[in-house]
């Protein structure tokens, strides 16, 4: 039986308390006409528990590059019966070849490292408006499939926005990630097994082994204006990483930028691209809280933009 920890989907509204009074967040939508459109641009969020199941199991092998890995999602494949196994040669053959139509990959994988029983491959995953996100995947003959970003890369790179309309985005949920797509490139595309869902995965951050949760919230818009996210983190919580990812679609002058507490953390980006940046952690537990503002400008041109905010943190455990 799989035991990867609980997955929680959350749709924040004004003044909601997230994660059982863990992170207090509210959302604002500007003034005037923008306020009238608030419901249309509601900010969806998703929260997960991080589990050390994969770390405990993969410690039995020296193959997995734990020292080089950051944020990850993992799954274990089964063949007939309950035995865990994976045809590594078959996966190598598929991933190292050009992707078939409708693949989540946009090109063949390159091998990062390889052994008799394992491979580590890197390949680009299709994202919104033909942008891509590079993901590394470890897979071995014992059935482990671990999709991850290299240590030091922003965890917010997990945002998969490919399903959004590039001119009029309407966010509904964040449960599809680039890590999930990378795992399905192995499980579904290479092994011809049914696609796995987010609820089938475990998550872990190899750089922060004591982290036990993460939270993602995003907004997107195709019209000029700003969106704000206000949040406060209780003093007892430890924030290990905060990061943002910003995409801009179109090639006709649409631009976007992001600021935190009045300080720019992502300078204006224009036209088709997907960028990522760390968010400063100084005084993150300030009682006064914080406000992040994303602004989209287009002058009526084609294109849209979106930003995702993500934190990786430790929730104090009872009796801890």
C-alpha positions in Angstrom: 0.0 0.0 0.0 1.1 3.5 -0.8 1.6 5.9 2.2 2.8 9.2 0.8 1.0 11.6 3.1 -2.1 13.6 2.6 -2.9 15.9 -0.3 -5.2 18.9 0.3 -6.8 21.1 -2.3 -7.7 24.6 -1.1 -9.6 27.5 -2.7 -8.7 30.5 -0.6 -11.3 33.3 0.0 -11.1 36.5 2.0 -9.5 36.0 5.4 -9.4 32.2 5.3 -7.0 30.4 7.6 -4.9 27.9 5.7 -3.7 24.5 7.0 -5.5 24.5 10.3 -4.4 28.0 11.3 -1.0 27.4 9.8 -0.6 30.2 7.3 -3.1 33.0 7.3 -3.8 34.4 3.8 -6.1 36.8 2.2 -6.4 38.0 -1.4 -7.0 41.5 -2.8 -7.9 42.6 -6.3 -7.3 46.3 -6.5 -10.0 48.9 -6.8 -12.6 50.1 -9.3 -13.4 47.9 -12.3 -10.9 45.4 -11.0 -12.9 44.8 -7.8 -15.9 43.9 -9.9 -13.9 41.1 -11.6 -12.6 39.7 -8.3 -14.5 36.4 -8.4 -13.4 35.7 -12.0 -9.7 35.9 -10.9 -10.0 34.1 -7.6 -6.6 32.8 -6.5 -6.5 28.9 -6.3 -4.1 27.3 -3.8 -2.9 23.8 -3.1 -1.1 22.4 -0.1 0.7 19.1 0.5 2.4 17.3 3.2 6.0 16.4 2.5 6.9 12.7 3.2 10.3 11.1 3.8 9.2 7.7 2.5 11.4 8.0 -0.6 14.4 9.1 1.4 14.1 6.2 3.7 13.8 3.7 0.9 16.4 5.2 -1.4 19.0 5.3 1.4 19.3 1.6 0.7 21.0 2.5 -2.6 23.9 4.8 -3.4 22.5 5.5 -6.9 20.0 8.2 -6.3 21.8 11.6 -6.3 20.4 12.9 -3.0 23.2 15.5 -2.6 22.2 17.1 -6.0 18.4 17.0 -5.6 16.0 19.6 -4.4 12.2 19.6 -4.6 10.8 16.3 -5.8 7.8 14.1 -6.5 8.0 10.3 -6.4 6.1 7.2 -7.4 6.8 3.4 -7.4 5.7 1.2 -10.3 4.4 -2.3 -10.0 4.2 -5.1 -12.5 1.9 -8.1 -12.1 1.2 -8.8 -8.5 2.6 -6.7 -5.8 6.3 -6.7 -6.8 8.0 -3.3 -7.5 9.9 -3.4 -10.7 10.6 -1.3 -13.8 12.1 -2.1 -17.2 14.9 0.5 -17.3 16.1 -0.4 -20.8 12.6 0.2 -22.1 12.4 3.6 -20.4 15.8 4.6 -21.7 14.8 3.7 -25.2 11.7 5.8 -25.2 13.0 8.9 -23.3 16.2 9.1 -25.4 14.1 9.2 -28.6 12.1 12.0 -30.1 8.8 12.4 -28.3 5.6 11.0 -29.9 2.6 13.3 -30.7 0.9 14.6 -27.6 3.9 13.8 -25.4 4.5 16.0 -22.4 8.1 16.2 -23.6 9.3 18.6 -26.2 12.5 16.8 -27.1 14.6 13.7 -26.4 16.1 13.3 -22.9 19.8 13.5 -22.2 21.4 11.1 -19.7 22.8 12.7 -16.6 24.1 9.5 -15.2 23.5 5.8 -15.8 24.2 2.4 -14.1 23.3 -1.2 -14.5 20.1 -0.7 -12.5 19.3 3.0 -12.8 19.3 6.0 -15.0 19.0 9.8 -14.4 17.6 11.6 -17.4 16.8 15.3 -18.0 14.2 16.5 -20.5 12.1 19.6 -21.3 8.4 19.4 -20.3 5.9 21.4 -22.3 4.5 24.4 -20.5 2.2 27.3 -21.4 2.5 29.0 -24.8 5.3 26.6 -26.0 7.6 27.5 -23.0 9.3 24.6 -21.3 10.5 23.5 -17.9 13.5 21.2 -17.5 13.0 18.3 -15.1 15.4 15.5 -14.0 14.0 12.0 -13.4 15.7 9.1 -11.6 14.3 5.6 -12.3 15.6 2.2 -11.4 14.8 -1.5 -11.7 13.2 -1.6 -8.3 10.4 0.6 -9.6 11.3 4.0 -8.2 10.5 7.0 -10.3 11.6 10.3 -8.8 11.2 13.6 -10.7 13.1 16.5 -9.2 14.8 19.8 -9.7 18.5 20.2 -9.1 19.4 21.5 -5.6 19.3 25.2 -5.6 16.6 25.5 -8.3 13.3 27.2 -7.2 10.6 24.7 -6.2 8.0 26.9 -7.9 9.3 25.5 -11.2 6.7 22.8 -10.5 4.0 25.0 -11.8 2.4 23.5 -14.8 0.3 26.2 -16.7 0.0 24.4 -20.0 -3.8 24.0 -19.7 -4.4 27.8 -19.4 -5.7 30.0 -22.2 -2.7 32.1 -23.3 -4.9 35.1 -23.8 -7.6 34.8 -21.2 -6.4 32.5 -18.4 -8.9 31.2 -15.8 -7.2 29.4 -13.0 -9.1 26.6 -11.3 -6.6 24.4 -9.5 -2.9 23.7 -9.3 -2.8 19.9 -8.9 -1.1 19.3 -12.2 2.6 19.9 -11.9 5.7 19.6 -14.2 6.9 16.9 -11.8 3.7 14.9 -12.3 4.1 15.2 -16.1 7.7 14.0 -15.9 6.7 11.0 -13.9 4.0 10.2 -16.5 6.5 10.4 -19.2 8.1 7.3 -17.6 5.0 5.5 -16.3 2.5 6.2 -19.2 4.6 7.1 -22.2 7.5 4.7 -21.7 5.9 1.8 -19.7 2.4 2.1 -21.2 0.8 2.0 -17.8 -2.1 4.1 -16.8 -1.3 7.7 -16.0 -0.8 8.5 -12.3 -2.5 11.4 -10.6 -1.2 13.9 -8.0 -2.9 11.9 -5.3 -0.7 8.9 -6.2 2.5 10.8 -5.6 4.7 11.5 -2.6 6.6 14.8 -2.3 9.9 15.5 -0.6 12.6 18.2 -0.5 16.1 16.7 -0.4 17.8 20.0 0.6 15.4 20.5 3.6 14.9 17.1 5.2 12.9 18.6 8.1 10.4 20.4 5.9 7.0 18.7 6.2 4.7 20.8 4.1 4.5 23.2 1.2 2.0 25.6 -0.1 1.3 27.1 -3.6 -0.9 29.9 -4.7 -1.2 31.5 -8.1 -3.1 34.1 -10.1 -3.3 34.9 -13.8 -4.9 37.6 -16.0 -5.2 38.7 -19.5 -6.2 42.3 -18.8 -4.2 45.2 -17.4 -4.2 45.5 -13.6 -2.7 44.1 -10.4 -3.5 41.3 -8.0 -2.3 41.1 -4.4 -1.6 38.3 -2.0 -1.4 39.1 1.7 -0.1 36.5 4.1 1.3 36.0 7.6 3.3 33.1 8.9 3.1 32.2 12.6 6.3 32.6 14.6 6.6 28.9 15.3 6.8 27.9 11.7 10.1 27.5 9.9 10.2 28.8 6.3 13.0 27.0 4.4 12.3 28.3 0.9 10.1 30.8 -0.8 10.0 31.2 -4.6 8.0 32.6 -7.4 7.5 31.6 -11.1 6.2 34.2 -13.6 5.1 33.5 -17.2 4.2 35.9 -19.9 2.4 34.7 -23.1 2.2 36.3 -26.5 4.8 38.3 -28.6 3.1 41.7 -28.9 4.3 43.5 -25.8 2.4 42.0 -22.8 4.5 42.5 -19.7 4.4 41.5 -16.0 6.3 42.2 -12.8 6.1 41.1 -9.1 6.9 43.0 -5.8 7.0 42.0 -2.2 6.3 44.6 0.5 7.0 47.3 -2.0 10.3 45.8 -3.2 10.6 44.5 -6.7 11.5 40.8 -6.7 10.9 40.1 -10.4 11.6 42.9 -12.8 9.3 43.5 -15.7 9.3 40.6 -18.2 7.7 41.0 -21.6 6.6 38.6 -24.3 6.7 34.8 -24.2 8.8 33.4 -21.3 8.7 31.5 -18.0 11.0 32.9 -15.3 11.7 31.8 -11.7 13.2 33.6 -8.7 13.8 33.1 -5.0 11.8 35.3 -2.6 13.9 36.9 0.3 13.3 35.1 3.6 14.3 38.0 5.8 11.8 38.5 8.6 9.3 36.2 7.0 7.6 35.5 10.3 6.9 39.2 10.9 3.6 39.7 12.8 2.6 42.4 10.4 2.6 40.0 7.5 3.5 40.6 3.9 1.9 41.6 0.6 2.9 40.4 -2.8 1.7 42.3 -5.8 1.8 41.1 -9.4 1.0 43.6 -12.2 0.1 42.9 -15.9 0.3 45.5 -18.6 -0.4 45.0 -22.2 -1.8 48.2 -23.7 -4.5 46.1 -25.3 -2.0 43.7 -26.9 -2.5 40.0 -27.2 -1.1 38.0 -24.3 -1.5 37.2 -20.6 0.6 36.6 -17.5 0.5 34.6 -14.3 2.6 34.2 -11.1 2.8 31.4 -8.6 4.1 31.9 -5.0 5.4 28.8 -3.2 6.8 28.2 0.3 8.4 25.1 1.7 8.2 25.0 5.5 8.1 23.0 8.7 4.9 22.9 10.8 5.7 22.2 14.5 4.5 18.8 15.5 2.5 18.1 18.7 5.0 17.3 21.5 7.9 18.4 19.3 
